[in-house]
Protein backbone atom coordinates (compact mmCIF):
# COMPACT_ATOMS: atom_id res chain seq x y z
CA UNK A 1 0.00 0.00 0.00
CA UNK A 2 1.69 3.21 -1.17
CA UNK A 3 -0.86 5.63 0.32
CA UNK A 4 -1.21 6.95 3.85
CA UNK A 5 -4.17 8.49 5.70
CA UNK A 6 -4.36 11.55 7.96
CA UNK A 7 -7.60 12.85 9.48
CA UNK A 8 -7.88 16.26 11.11
CA UNK A 9 -11.46 16.43 12.37
CA UNK A 10 -14.68 14.43 12.09
CA UNK A 11 -15.15 15.33 8.44
CA UNK A 12 -11.75 15.57 6.70
CA UNK A 13 -9.44 12.84 5.45
CA UNK A 14 -6.13 13.44 3.65
CA UNK A 15 -4.75 10.70 1.39
CA UNK A 16 -1.06 11.01 0.51
CA UNK A 17 1.14 9.01 -1.87
CA UNK A 18 4.52 7.71 -0.70
CA UNK A 19 5.62 6.53 -4.18
CA UNK A 20 5.26 9.27 -6.81
CA UNK A 21 6.18 7.15 -9.83
CA UNK A 22 2.57 6.34 -10.80
CA UNK A 23 0.84 9.05 -8.83
CA UNK A 24 -1.06 10.83 -11.61
CA UNK A 25 -2.75 7.71 -13.02
CA UNK A 26 -3.56 6.39 -9.55
CA UNK A 27 -4.81 9.74 -8.29
CA UNK A 28 -7.22 10.25 -11.17
CA UNK A 29 -8.48 6.67 -10.97
CA UNK A 30 -8.97 6.90 -7.20
CA UNK A 31 -10.85 10.22 -7.49
CA UNK A 32 -13.22 8.63 -10.01
CA UNK A 33 -13.73 5.63 -7.72
CA UNK A 34 -14.38 7.88 -4.71
CA UNK A 35 -16.98 9.89 -6.63
CA UNK A 36 -18.78 6.71 -7.65
CA UNK A 37 -18.60 5.18 -4.16
CA UNK A 38 -19.64 8.23 -2.11
CA UNK A 39 -21.53 10.17 -4.80
CA UNK A 40 -22.86 13.48 -3.42
CA UNK A 41 -21.70 12.97 0.18
CA UNK A 42 -18.13 14.29 -0.26
CA UNK A 43 -16.10 17.17 -1.66
CA UNK A 44 -12.69 16.39 -3.15
CA UNK A 45 -9.67 18.67 -3.51
CA UNK A 46 -6.63 17.23 -5.31
CA UNK A 47 -3.05 18.45 -4.87
CA UNK A 48 0.18 17.28 -6.48
CA UNK A 49 0.66 14.30 -4.21
CA UNK A 50 -2.49 14.07 -2.15
CA UNK A 51 -6.27 14.09 -2.13
CA UNK A 52 -8.28 15.89 0.56
CA UNK A 53 -11.76 14.46 1.11
CA UNK A 54 -14.31 16.44 3.08
CA UNK A 55 -17.36 14.43 4.11
CA UNK A 56 -20.65 16.27 4.44
CA UNK A 57 -21.41 14.45 7.68
CA UNK A 58 -19.42 12.82 10.45
CA UNK A 59 -17.90 9.45 9.55
CA UNK A 60 -16.07 6.57 11.21
CA UNK A 61 -12.60 6.90 9.74
CA UNK A 62 -11.50 3.33 10.46
CA UNK A 63 -14.35 2.06 8.26
CA UNK A 64 -13.78 4.73 5.59
CA UNK A 65 -10.05 3.96 5.41
CA UNK A 66 -10.77 0.24 4.95
CA UNK A 67 -13.20 1.08 2.13
CA UNK A 68 -10.67 3.34 0.43
CA UNK A 69 -7.93 0.72 0.75
CA UNK A 70 -10.22 -1.68 -1.09
CA UNK A 71 -10.93 0.93 -3.79
CA UNK A 72 -7.21 1.60 -4.13
CA UNK A 73 -6.41 -2.09 -4.46
CA UNK A 74 -8.99 -2.39 -7.25
CA UNK A 75 -7.88 0.68 -9.19
CA UNK A 76 -8.29 0.39 -12.94
CA UNK A 77 -4.96 0.43 -14.75
CA UNK A 78 -6.59 1.61 -17.96
CA UNK A 79 -5.10 4.58 -19.76
CA UNK A 80 -6.25 8.00 -18.57
CA UNK A 81 -8.47 9.82 -21.03
CA UNK A 82 -6.36 12.83 -21.94
CA UNK A 83 -5.97 15.47 -24.64
CA UNK A 84 -2.78 16.73 -26.28
CA UNK A 85 -2.56 20.50 -26.77
CA UNK A 86 -0.28 22.73 -28.85
CA UNK A 87 -0.07 26.15 -27.21
CA UNK A 88 1.47 29.22 -28.89
CA UNK A 89 4.12 31.24 -27.08
CA UNK A 90 5.76 34.56 -27.91
CA UNK A 91 9.18 35.59 -26.54
CA UNK A 92 9.33 39.16 -27.89
CA UNK A 93 8.89 40.88 -24.52
CA UNK A 94 11.49 42.84 -22.57
CA UNK A 95 10.38 41.59 -19.16
CA UNK A 96 11.29 37.93 -19.79
CA UNK A 97 14.15 36.50 -17.75
CA UNK A 98 16.53 34.75 -20.10
CA UNK A 99 19.55 36.56 -18.66
CA UNK A 100 18.96 35.01 -15.23
CA UNK A 101 18.22 31.62 -16.77
CA UNK A 102 21.35 31.71 -18.93
CA UNK A 103 23.47 32.71 -15.94
CA UNK A 104 22.16 29.74 -13.95
CA UNK A 105 22.05 27.09 -16.68
CA UNK A 106 24.92 28.18 -18.93
CA UNK A 107 22.57 27.96 -21.91
CA UNK A 108 21.79 30.62 -24.51
CA UNK A 109 18.24 31.90 -25.07
CA UNK A 110 18.09 29.83 -28.27
CA UNK A 111 19.20 26.68 -26.43
CA UNK A 112 16.64 27.25 -23.67
CA UNK A 113 13.82 27.69 -26.17
CA UNK A 114 14.90 24.74 -28.31
CA UNK A 115 14.75 22.49 -25.25
CA UNK A 116 11.44 23.97 -24.13
CA UNK A 117 9.72 23.62 -27.52
CA UNK A 118 10.90 20.02 -27.83
CA UNK A 119 9.49 19.05 -24.44
CA UNK A 120 6.08 17.45 -23.95
CA UNK A 121 4.68 18.48 -20.57
CA UNK A 122 1.99 16.75 -18.50
CA UNK A 123 -0.70 18.67 -16.60
CA UNK A 124 -0.39 17.47 -13.01
CA UNK A 125 -3.14 19.65 -11.57
CA UNK A 126 -4.75 23.10 -11.76
CA UNK A 127 -4.15 25.40 -8.80
CA UNK A 128 -2.66 28.52 -7.20
CA UNK A 129 -4.69 30.75 -9.55
CA UNK A 130 -7.88 29.84 -11.45
CA UNK A 131 -6.68 27.99 -14.54
CA UNK A 132 -2.98 27.84 -13.55
CA UNK A 133 -1.61 24.51 -14.87
CA UNK A 134 1.29 22.81 -13.09
CA UNK A 135 3.20 21.09 -15.91
CA UNK A 136 5.64 18.31 -15.09
CA UNK A 137 8.41 17.20 -17.43
CA UNK A 138 10.71 20.23 -17.33
CA UNK A 139 14.07 19.20 -18.77
CA UNK A 140 16.80 18.89 -16.13
CA UNK A 141 18.94 21.37 -18.07
CA UNK A 142 16.32 24.10 -17.50
CA UNK A 143 15.65 23.48 -13.82
CA UNK A 144 16.28 26.50 -11.61
CA UNK A 145 15.29 27.23 -7.97
CA UNK A 146 12.44 29.62 -7.29
CA UNK A 147 13.39 33.26 -6.89
CA UNK A 148 14.55 34.18 -3.42
CA UNK A 149 12.54 37.38 -3.75
CA UNK A 150 9.38 36.96 -5.87
CA UNK A 151 8.52 39.52 -8.54
CA UNK A 152 5.74 41.86 -7.46
CA UNK A 153 3.88 41.29 -10.71
CA UNK A 154 4.07 39.04 -13.75
CA UNK A 155 1.92 39.56 -16.84
CA UNK A 156 -1.14 37.48 -17.64
CA UNK A 157 -0.27 34.57 -19.92
CA UNK A 158 3.37 34.37 -18.85
CA UNK A 159 4.91 30.92 -19.32
CA UNK A 160 7.36 30.41 -16.47
CA UNK A 161 9.60 27.75 -14.96
CA UNK A 162 11.00 26.94 -11.52
CA UNK A 163 12.39 23.84 -9.86
CA UNK A 164 11.08 20.87 -11.90
CA UNK A 165 7.90 22.52 -13.17
CA UNK A 166 6.58 24.75 -15.95
CA UNK A 167 3.41 26.81 -15.58
CA UNK A 168 1.28 29.49 -17.21
CA UNK A 169 -0.03 32.46 -15.23
CA UNK A 170 -3.69 32.99 -16.30
CA UNK A 171 -3.88 36.34 -14.53
CA UNK A 172 -1.43 39.05 -13.55
CA UNK A 173 0.11 37.98 -10.27
CA UNK A 174 3.15 38.10 -8.00
CA UNK A 175 5.52 35.34 -9.09
CA UNK A 176 8.52 33.38 -7.86
CA UNK A 177 9.08 31.66 -11.22
CA UNK A 178 11.14 32.80 -14.23
CA UNK A 179 9.25 33.98 -17.32
CA UNK A 180 10.32 32.57 -20.68
CA UNK A 181 7.41 33.63 -22.88
CA UNK A 182 3.79 34.67 -23.06
CA UNK A 183 0.81 32.60 -24.23
CA UNK A 184 -2.17 34.51 -25.72
CA UNK A 185 -4.71 31.76 -24.98
CA UNK A 186 -7.25 32.42 -22.22
CA UNK A 187 -6.82 29.56 -19.75
CA UNK A 188 -9.69 30.48 -17.44
CA UNK A 189 -13.10 31.63 -18.66
CA UNK A 190 -15.85 31.61 -16.01
CA UNK A 191 -18.50 31.76 -18.75
CA UNK A 192 -17.29 28.57 -20.44
CA UNK A 193 -18.20 25.01 -19.49
CA UNK A 194 -15.80 23.86 -18.22
CA UNK A 195 -14.15 27.19 -17.30
CA UNK A 196 -10.69 25.58 -17.62
CA UNK A 197 -10.06 23.49 -20.74
CA UNK A 198 -6.82 21.90 -19.48
CA UNK A 199 -7.18 18.98 -17.07
CA UNK A 200 -4.90 16.65 -15.12
CA UNK A 201 -3.32 14.08 -17.41
CA UNK A 202 -3.38 16.28 -20.53
CA UNK A 203 -0.21 16.73 -22.60
CA UNK A 204 1.05 20.19 -23.56
CA UNK A 205 3.66 21.27 -26.09
CA UNK A 206 4.54 24.88 -26.93
CA UNK A 207 5.41 26.43 -30.26
CA UNK A 208 6.86 29.82 -31.24
CA UNK A 209 4.80 32.72 -32.60
CA UNK A 210 5.87 36.29 -33.35
CA UNK A 211 4.47 39.44 -31.74
CA UNK A 212 2.07 40.17 -34.60
CA UNK A 213 0.50 36.73 -34.31
CA UNK A 214 0.38 37.09 -30.51
CA UNK A 215 -1.49 40.39 -30.74
CA UNK A 216 -3.84 38.93 -33.34
CA UNK A 217 -4.73 35.99 -31.10
CA UNK A 218 -5.33 38.34 -28.16
CA UNK A 219 -7.75 40.42 -30.24
CA UNK A 220 -9.44 37.50 -32.02
CA UNK A 221 -9.18 34.31 -29.96
CA UNK A 222 -9.30 31.03 -31.87
CA UNK A 223 -11.53 28.07 -31.10
CA UNK A 224 -9.94 25.99 -28.34
CA UNK A 225 -10.42 22.84 -30.43
CA UNK A 226 -7.92 24.23 -32.94
CA UNK A 227 -5.25 23.88 -30.27
CA UNK A 228 -5.69 20.12 -29.99
CA UNK A 229 -2.89 18.00 -31.37
CA UNK A 230 -3.94 15.55 -34.04
CA UNK A 231 -0.51 14.10 -34.71
Secondary structure, DSSP 8 states (H G I E B T S, - for coil): --EEEEE-SSSEEEEEES--TTHHHHHHHHHHHHHHHHGGGEEEEE-SSEEEEEESS---HHHHHHHHHHHHHT---S-----EEEEEEB---TT--HHHHHHHH---HHHHHHHHHT--EEEEEE-SSTT-EEEE---GGG-----SS-EEEE-TTEEEEETTEEEE-SS-EEESSEEEEE--S----TTSSSS----TT-EEEEEE--HHHHHHHHHS---GGGGB---
